[in-house]
């Protein structure tokens, strides 16, 4: 990577770092014996190119050893611009829906636990009991007098929940008969 210009690189790098001699608060972190430290002096580590560009301004010296170049693509630009403008220029219901689309995009890309999938469903209010009895519901939001948005856990076996509801209903009715 001797011939790579860091300003034209976007990705992760293995590099040799040297901190400036007069630095009071080192900026780059390093994992050492299971602990995160902020070393001074010279060491080798892995960092994101944008971090490296930022620390060069503070006098860090870098020698790139190896790296993985990641292509930049802007796959959600039109989506984000569309819903951002809707959020900015709309009425309360449209603003809410646009904001939810933007937040859910961020949430889907940022979530760690793929096992708990949350689904947003807009339904008529009269369908609400069906969803309350067959899904684990995280939240219910009134859109208007006829429609609600519900956030449900999507990876649940609805047959099990139906059986639990039947058992619970029979238990309640026998207990209070």
HUTA-V192676 format. One record per run of one state. SS is the DSSP state (@ for helix, = for strand, . for the rest). FROM is the first residue (numbers start at 1). TO is the last residue. Records with the same first field share a line. If there is no record, write none. Layout:
SS: FROM-TO, FROM-TO
This chain:
.: 1-5, 9-10, 19-29, 33-34, 38-41, 57-60, 70-76, 90-91, 111-117, 135-136, 143-146, 154-157, 176-177
@: 6-8, 49-56, 77-89, 92-110, 125-134, 158-175
=: 11-18, 30-32, 35-37, 42-48, 61-69, 118-124, 137-142, 147-153
